[in-house]
């Protein structure tokens, strides 16, 4: 009986993302990989980019429902990337994240980011924000449950 409950829980958790397309942008490969792995575990279709310029190239090639991006990156910072996304893909929701302790979170949200994650952050918070952003993009997603590890960066 315990195994059946575990398997059903895994199946329901894996269906959470239901193929919603998420672009993860971070110049730190380890952080990018942990975020991508966790989102894929719950069913999101994830594409990674190591900087905002590469992310813009990916966005020109295919549609994304949600973008999760670091704020501090080389070549094009997160706020400038947010602006580019808003101009070219206004229906795509952008969630910003940073390890820096600054007022950038208020600025990002004031400039139209869907949400903000302060690194390190809990995986459940990430998933909840991505689900909420996907709902606003017109994609239905069920809320997550359960305790998950913290994502550092």
C-alpha positions as CSV (number, residue, x, y, z in Angstrom):
1,X,0.0,0.0,0.0
2,X,2.8,2.4,0.9
3,X,4.5,1.8,-2.5
4,X,1.2,2.5,-4.4
5,X,0.8,5.9,-2.5
6,X,4.4,6.8,-3.3
7,X,4.0,5.9,-7.0
8,X,0.7,7.8,-7.3
9,X,2.4,10.8,-5.6
10,X,5.3,10.7,-8.1
11,X,2.9,10.5,-11.0
12,X,0.8,13.5,-9.9
13,X,3.9,15.5,-9.1
14,X,5.4,14.7,-12.5
15,X,2.2,16.0,-14.2
16,X,2.3,19.4,-12.4
17,X,4.0,21.2,-15.3
18,X,2.0,19.5,-18.0
19,X,4.5,20.5,-20.7
20,X,4.5,24.2,-19.9
21,X,7.6,25.7,-21.6
22,X,10.0,27.4,-19.2
23,X,13.3,29.2,-20.1
24,X,15.9,29.2,-17.3
25,X,18.5,31.9,-17.6
26,X,21.5,32.0,-15.3
27,X,25.3,32.3,-15.9
28,X,26.0,29.9,-13.0
29,X,25.7,26.5,-14.6
30,X,25.2,24.7,-11.3
31,X,22.2,26.9,-10.3
32,X,20.8,26.7,-13.8
33,X,21.0,22.9,-13.7
34,X,19.4,22.5,-10.3
35,X,16.5,24.7,-11.2
36,X,16.0,23.0,-14.6
37,X,16.2,19.5,-13.0
38,X,13.6,20.4,-10.4
39,X,11.2,22.0,-12.9
40,X,11.6,19.0,-15.2
41,X,10.8,16.6,-12.3
42,X,7.4,18.1,-12.0
43,X,6.7,18.1,-15.8
44,X,7.8,21.5,-17.1
45,X,9.5,21.5,-20.5
46,X,12.7,23.4,-19.7
47,X,15.3,25.0,-22.0
48,X,18.5,26.6,-20.5
49,X,20.4,29.7,-21.5
50,X,23.7,30.8,-19.9
51,X,23.1,34.6,-20.5
52,X,20.4,37.0,-21.6
53,X,21.7,37.3,-25.2
54,X,21.4,33.5,-25.7
55,X,18.0,33.6,-24.0
56,X,16.7,36.1,-26.5
57,X,18.0,33.9,-29.3
58,X,16.1,31.0,-27.8
59,X,12.9,33.1,-27.5
60,X,13.1,34.0,-31.2
61,X,13.1,30.3,-32.1
62,X,10.3,29.1,-29.9
63,X,7.5,30.1,-27.5
64,X,8.0,30.1,-23.7
65,X,5.2,30.4,-21.2
66,X,7.5,31.5,-18.4
67,X,11.1,32.8,-18.1
68,X,13.1,32.4,-14.8
69,X,16.2,34.6,-15.0
70,X,19.0,35.7,-12.9
71,X,19.3,39.5,-12.4
72,X,23.1,39.8,-12.5
73,X,24.5,38.4,-15.8
74,X,27.2,39.4,-18.3
75,X,26.4,41.3,-21.5
76,X,22.8,42.2,-20.7
77,X,21.5,42.5,-17.1
78,X,18.3,41.1,-15.9
79,X,16.3,44.3,-15.9
80,X,17.3,45.1,-19.5
81,X,16.5,41.5,-20.4
82,X,13.1,41.9,-18.7
83,X,12.4,45.0,-20.8
84,X,13.3,43.2,-24.0
85,X,11.0,40.3,-23.1
86,X,8.1,42.7,-22.4
87,X,8.5,44.5,-25.7
88,X,8.8,41.4,-27.9
89,X,6.8,38.8,-25.9
90,X,4.4,40.6,-23.6
91,X,2.4,37.4,-22.9
92,X,5.5,35.6,-21.5
93,X,5.8,36.0,-17.7
94,X,9.3,36.7,-16.2
95,X,10.4,35.7,-12.8
96,X,13.6,37.3,-11.6
97,X,16.1,36.0,-9.1
98,X,19.3,37.2,-7.4
99,X,21.7,36.4,-4.6
100,X,22.4,40.1,-4.1
101,X,20.9,41.7,-1.1
102,X,19.6,44.9,-2.7
103,X,16.4,46.7,-3.6
104,X,16.4,45.2,-7.1
105,X,13.4,43.0,-6.2
106,X,11.2,46.0,-5.8
107,X,12.5,47.6,-8.9
108,X,12.0,44.4,-10.9
109,X,8.4,44.0,-9.8
110,X,7.8,47.7,-10.4
111,X,9.1,47.2,-13.9
112,X,6.7,44.3,-14.6
113,X,8.4,41.1,-13.4
114,X,5.8,38.5,-12.4
115,X,7.8,37.7,-9.3
116,X,11.1,37.7,-7.5
117,X,13.2,35.0,-5.9
118,X,16.0,35.8,-3.4
119,X,18.7,33.2,-3.6
120,X,18.9,30.8,-1.9
121,X,15.2,29.9,-2.2
122,X,12.9,27.0,-1.6
123,X,12.1,24.8,-4.6
124,X,8.4,25.0,-3.6
125,X,8.4,28.8,-3.9
126,X,10.0,28.5,-7.4
127,X,7.4,26.0,-8.5
128,X,4.5,28.1,-7.0
129,X,5.7,31.2,-8.9
130,X,6.2,29.3,-12.1
131,X,2.7,27.8,-11.8
132,X,1.2,31.2,-11.1
133,X,3.0,32.8,-14.0
134,X,1.8,30.0,-16.3
135,X,-1.8,30.6,-15.2
136,X,-1.5,34.2,-16.3
137,X,0.1,33.1,-19.5
138,X,-3.1,31.2,-20.2
139,X,-1.9,27.7,-19.2
140,X,-3.6,25.8,-16.4
141,X,-1.4,24.3,-13.7
142,X,-2.3,22.6,-10.3
143,X,-0.6,23.8,-7.2
144,X,2.4,21.9,-5.8
145,X,2.5,20.2,-2.4
146,X,5.2,18.7,-0.3
147,X,8.5,19.8,1.1
148,X,11.5,20.4,-1.2
149,X,15.1,21.3,-0.8
150,X,16.5,24.8,-0.9
151,X,18.1,26.0,-4.1
152,X,21.3,28.0,-3.5
153,X,23.1,30.3,-5.9
